[in-house]
Amino acid sequence: MTTQSGTVALVPQTVSAVDLPVIVTGGIADAQGVSSVIALGAAGAQAGTAYMLCPEAKTSAVHRKILSDVAVHHAAVTNLFYGRPARGIVNRVMQELGLLSDLPPVIPFASTAIGPLRAGSESIGKGDFTPLWAGLNVSCCQEIFGGKAHPAFGF
């Protein structure tokens, strides 16, 4: 189970706590998300995961395949791949080792140690040992082509 606070809850707290413009990333997948965080006081917003299937994105073939699979859409925070927390689609490593480790290896040792397993898994089209970075709004990913408007954003 994921227990971190969501973007909408954090925006007003952050805006109140700092004297700098707040640019919100995370949990932004469409025009409504942008409008919501602006209404909560953010100076700007950036979408990320929504664009991971675009041809311009350097998303691997295995990662694209998993992002496109409607059955595989649970993302959670883990520190298993690089030693620092990041959100990714739950895969075999995260299921078998748990999401967070009390003794995470430091960069680059975690990714180096898992490298052979990752390569073998990816060679057969699986992401069991691959960091599948993605936000909570994975279902908003769309394959769109450069220069065309993203329908969710309406521009």
DRENPAVO-398165 format. One record per residue: x, y, z of N, C-alpha, C in turn; residue number from 1; residue in three letters. Coordinates in pm, whole numbers, plus 50000, padded with zeros to 5 digits. Each point is the difference from the previous one (the first is absolute). Example, Ala and Ser with C-alpha at 12.3 -4.5 7.8 and 13.67 -1.06 7.14 Angstrom:
  neast  nnorth    nup  caeast  canorth   caup  ceast  cnorth    cup    i   aa
  51319   49431  50780   49911    50119  50000  50090   50120  50000    1  ALA
  49965   50105  49928   50082    50119  50006  49923   50109  50073    2  SER
REM end
This chain:
  neast  nnorth    nup  caeast  canorth   caup  ceast  cnorth    cup    i   aa
  50084   49883  50000   49916    50117  50000  50089   50125  50000    1  MET
  49959   50099  49923   50074    50125  49990  49942   50098  50101    2  THR
  50086   50059  50084   49950    50087  50106  50046   50144  49990    3  THR
  50064   50039  49891   50048    50136  49985  49883   50094  49971    4  GLN
  50015   50126  50044   49898    50100  49972  49997   50030  49850    5  SER
  49881   50034  49950   49985    50034  49859  50036   50145  49973    6  GLY
  50014   50029  49872   50038    50134  49956  49903   50106  50050    7  THR
  49871   49977  49985   49900    50100  50037  50011   50037  50148    8  VAL
  50030   49904  50085   50015    50028  50143  50127   50078  50029    9  ALA
  50106   49975  49923   50129    50062  50027  50014   50142  49945   10  LEU
  49930   50032  49891   50018    50131  49936  49971   50116  50095   11  VAL
  49883   50008  50063   49976    50115  50087  50097   50007  50119   12  PRO
  50040   49884  50050   50095    49998  50111  50135   50057  49956   13  GLN
  50045   49961  49882   50128    50047  49948  49995   50149  49968   14  THR
  49893   50044  49935   49983    50141  49965  50004   50086  50126   15  VAL
  49936   49953  50107   49998    50075  50127  50136   50000  50071   16  SER
  50079   49897  49976   50125    49984  50074  50121   50068  49937   17  ALA
  49992   50037  49872   50117    50057  49932  49967   50136  49940   18  VAL
  50104   50080  49980   49985    50132  49938  50051   50000  49857   19  ASP
  49987   49888  49933   50045    49985  49862  49884   49950  49916   20  LEU
  50005   50022  49869   49897    49942  49914  50005   49847  50008   21  PRO
  49887   49936  50006   49992    49855  50007  49957   49947  49864   22  VAL
  50084   49914  49943   49968    49932  49874  49967   49856  50037   23  ILE
  49882   49956  49966   49952    49869  50044  50027   49895  49892   24  VAL
  50059   49890  50042   50016    49883  49915  49949   49882  50081   25  THR
  49949   49903  49934   49947    49883  50069  49849   50010  50012   26  GLY
  49931   49904  49945   49855    49998  50007  49933   50092  49900   27  GLY
  50076   50055  49905   49944    50089  49898  49993   49920  49870   28  ILE
  49879   49973  49952   49987    49918  49879  49907   50062  49896   29  ALA
  49938   50114  50033   49909    50062  49904  49977   50146  50038   30  ASP
  49919   50069  49919   49973    50142  50022  49933   50024  50134   31  ALA
  49915   49911  50042   49933    50014  50129  50102   49996  50114   32  GLN
  50099   49915  49990   50105    49993  50102  50081   50128  50007   33  GLY
  50033   50055  49883   50072    50127  49995  49917   50109  50066   34  VAL
  49873   50011  49959   49911    50102  50056  49986   49985  50152   35  SER
  49991   49878  50046   49983    49976  50144  50118   50050  50081   36  SER
  50122   49969  49958   50116    50042  50079  50022   50151  49990   37  VAL
  49965   50060  49888   50009    50146  49987  49900   50064  50097   38  ILE
  49879   49944  50008   49898    50050  50092  50044   49986  50146   39  ALA
  50085   49902  50027   50050    49978  50137  50121   50087  50033   40  LEU
  50044   50082  49902   50109    50094  50027  50130   49975  49928   41  GLY
  50008   49894  49923   50124    49972  49928  50022   50104  49890   42  ALA
  50125   50030  49972   50034    50095  49893  50003   49930  49865   43  ALA
  50014   49869  49999   50005    49925  49876  49987   49851  50026   44  GLY
  49990   49923  49893   49985    49856  50013  50069   49932  49882   45  ALA
  50041   49875  50020   50065    49924  49895  49947   49857  50000   46  GLN
  49956   49955  49885   49958    49860  49985  50121   49916  49964   47  ALA
  50000   49875  50039   50113    49913  49970  49957   49869  49940   48  GLY
  49941   49914  50080   49966    49865  49957  49909   50001  49878   49  THR
  49912   50098  49989   49906    50006  49888  50071   49997  49865   50  ALA
  50124   50042  49995   50074    50009  49874  50101   49888  49977   51  TYR
  50003   49900  50086   50103    49896  49990  49986   49910  49878   52  MET
  49884   49999  49936   49982    49918  49880  50022   50078  49871   53  LEU
  50025   50129  50011   50026    50081  49880  50129   49951  49932   54  CYS
  50006   50007  49868   50121    49955  49930  50125   50076  50044   55  PRO
  49986   50125  50041   50115    50079  50042  50058   49954  50134   56  GLU
  49919   49932  50079   50046    49952  50131  50100   49886  49982   57  ALA
  50097   49994  50085   50102    49895  49991  49961   49879  50084   58  LYS
  49872   49971  50005   49947    49887  50074  50033   49872  49925   59  THR
  50056   49900  50072   50040    49874  49935  49877   49925  49949   60  SER
  50025   49904  49911   49891    49919  49944  49927   49922  50110   61  ALA
  50075   49944  50093   49938    49925  50110  49915   50093  50086   62  VAL
  50052   50116  50032   49927    50097  50082  49873   50045  49928   63  HIS
  50010   50027  49869   49883    50039  49919  49892   49892  50002   64  ARG
  50044   49875  49985   49906    49888  49999  49923   49994  50132   65  LYS
  50069   50017  50109   49936    49992  50132  49910   50121  50024   66  ILE
  50045   50118  49959   49916    50120  50014  49871   49988  49919   67  LEU
  50005   49926  49890   49883    49983  49913  49904   49892  50049   68  SER
  50043   49919  50093   49919    49889  50051  49906   50052  50108   69  ASP
  49870   50002  49970   49903    50056  50095  49991   49920  50130   70  VAL
  50048   49878  50002   49993    49917  50120  50114   50028  50098   71  ALA
  50103   50075  49958   50119    50019  50082  50014   50147  50036   72  VAL
  49917   50049  50090   50003    50142  50024  50013   50041  50146   73  HIS
  50059   49917  50081   50023    50043  50138  50145   50048  50014   74  HIS
  50014   50126  50035   50134    50056  50021  50018   50027  50149   75  ALA
  50121   49983  50047   50031    50022  50141  50143   50051  50014   76  ALA
  50030   50059  50114   50135    50052  50025  50089   49884  50046   77  VAL
  50119   49995  49941   50099    49898  50035  50138   50063  50004   78  THR
  50090   49938  50074   50141    50042  50000  50091   49884  49958   79  ASN
  49941   49895  49944   50076    49880  49969  50093   50013  49880   80  LEU
  49969   50085  49905   50078    50005  49877  50121   50090  50007   81  PHE
  49987   50112  50069   50110    50096  50004  50037   50046  50139   82  TYR
  49929   49950  50100   50032    50037  50137  49927   50123  50050   83  GLY
  49932   50072  49912   49922    50117  50039  49855   49977  49959   84  ARG
  49906   50060  50071   49859    49978  49967  49961   50059  49865   85  PRO
  49925   49922  49924   49943    50043  49872  49876   49914  49975   86  ALA
  49904   50055  49926   49877    49927  49973  50011   49924  49869   87  ARG
  49958   49873  50005   50003    49916  49880  49889   49898  50003   88  GLY
  49975   49941  49884   49899    49894  49991  50051   49879  50078   89  ILE
  49915   49944  50082   50039    49886  50083  50030   49880  49910   90  VAL
  50119   49944  50022   50042    49884  49921  50050   49890  50095   91  ASN
  50060   49898  49944   50044    49884  50079  50097   50038  50113   92  ARG
  50098   50084  49971   50097    50040  50104  49928   50063  50118   93  VAL
  49911   50092  49971   49929    50071  50106  49906   49907  50077   94  MET
  49938   49905  49929   49911    49904  50066  50077   49905  50091   95  GLN
  50113   49952  49953   50074    49899  50076  50086   50058  50111   96  GLU
  50054   50121  49981   50089    50058  50100  49932   50104  50089   97  LEU
  49876   50036  49965   49933    50108  50071  50035   50131  49932   98  GLY
  49919   50101  50021   50018    50126  49929  50121   50079  50048   99  LEU
  50019   50006  50130   50108    50080  50058  50090   49914  50087  100  LEU
  50128   50024  49987   50099    49927  50079  50060   50092  50105  101  SER
  50025   49948  50118   50068    50078  50105  50148   50018  49967  102  ASP
  50052   49915  49914   50141    50005  49962  50016   50008  49849  103  LEU
  49950   50105  49939   50011    50006  49854  50144   50022  49956  104  PRO
  50040   49933  49895   50135    50024  49947  50009   50142  49943  105  PRO
  50117   50057  50006   50017    50136  49946  50019   49993  49849  106  VAL
  49969   50111  49934   50021    50012  49856  50148   49982  49972  107  ILE
  50049   49928  49908   49931    49922  49897  49991   49852  50033  108  PRO
  50029   49963  50124   50014    49859  50033  49871   49919  49987  109  PHE
  49887   50058  50032   49875    49926  49988  49975   49963  49854  110  ALA
  50014   50096  49910   49974    49972  49859  50106   49907  49940  111  SER
  50123   50008  50048   50106    49913  49953  49974   49856  50042  112  THR
  49961   49980  50124   49977    49865  50051  49885   49930  49928  113  ALA
  49898   50075  49964   49882    49940  49937  50014   49995  49847  114  ILE
  50106   50059  49947   50019    50010  49856  49983   49872  49921  115  GLY
  50066   49890  50038   49985    49876  49923  49855   49947  50000  116  PRO
  49931   50011  50113   49861    49956  50006  49913   50088  49910  117  LEU
  50025   50130  50003   49926    50094  49917  50021   49968  49852  118  ARG
  50124   49982  49959   50031    49972  49859  49932   49872  49954  119  ALA
  50006   49896  50081   49937    49873  49964  49850   50012  49987  120  GLY
  49940   50069  50094   49855    50020  49998  49957   50083  49880  121  SER
  50072   50109  49974   49965    50087  49886  50020   49928  49867  122  GLU
  50097   49907  49993   50025    49928  49875  49882   49912  49959  123  SER
  49915   49966  50096   49880    49921  49967  49873   50086  50014  124  ILE
  50019   50132  50000   49886    50092  49998  49931   50024  50132  125  GLY
  50069   49973  50111   49940    50018  50132  50071   50110  50077  126  LYS
  49930   50062  50094   50056    50106  50082  50008   49961  50146  127  GLY
  50018   49871  50028   50003    49951  50138  50108   50063  50087  128  ASP
  50112   50040  49938   50113    50053  50075  50041   50139  49950  129  PHE
  49908   50066  49930   50025    50131  49940  49932   50108  50082  130  THR
  50068   50111  50027   49928    50111  50064  49902   50059  49899  131  PRO
  49872   49985  50027   49894    50044  49909  49941   50130  50053  132  LEU
  50079   50106  49997   49959    50127  50058  49870   50048  49938  133  TRP
  49908   50041  50084   49870    50052  49955  49928   50059  50119  134  ALA
  49915   50094  49971   49918    50062  50104  49872   49922  50026  135  GLY
  49915   50058  50079   49876    49934  50036  49897   50000  49888  136  LEU
  50016   50089  49903   49902    50012  49892  50046   49927  49874  137  ASN
  50044   49878  50013   50052    49923  49889  49895   49984  49890  138  VAL
  49874   49991  50037   49895    49979  49900  49984   50118  49905  139  SER
  50061   50113  50030   49992    50117  49911  50108   50000  49892  140  CYS
  50088   49902  50001   50104    49993  49896  49935   49977  49864  141  CYS
  50044   50078  49903   49950    49984  49864  50115   50013  49903  142  GLN
  49994   49921  49893   50101    50014  49896  49952   50108  49905  143  GLU
  50062   50116  50010   49968    50110  49910  50127   50040  49928  144  ILE
  49986   50066  49889   50115    50034  49919  50032   50147  50012  145  PHE
  50129   50033  49997   50049    50135  50015  49919   50102  49922  146  GLY
  49973   50113  50065   49928    50109  49936  49850   49990  50010  147  GLY
  49946   49884  50039   49855    49986  50013  49961   50027  50146  148  LYS
  49885   50059  50016   49951    50032  50134  49968   49873  50077  149  ALA
  50023   50003  50128   49963    49891  50088  49854   50021  50036  150  HIS
  49912   49904  49966   49856    50020  50021  49963   50028  50146  151  PRO
  50071   49943  50093   49967    50022  50141  50028   50143  50044  152  ALA
  50094   50067  49933   50034    50135  50039  49921   50104  49923  153  PHE
  49943   49965  49887   49917    50091  49926  50076   50115  49935  154  GLY
  50129   49982  49976   50077    50103  49928  50098   49936  49906  155  PHE
REM end
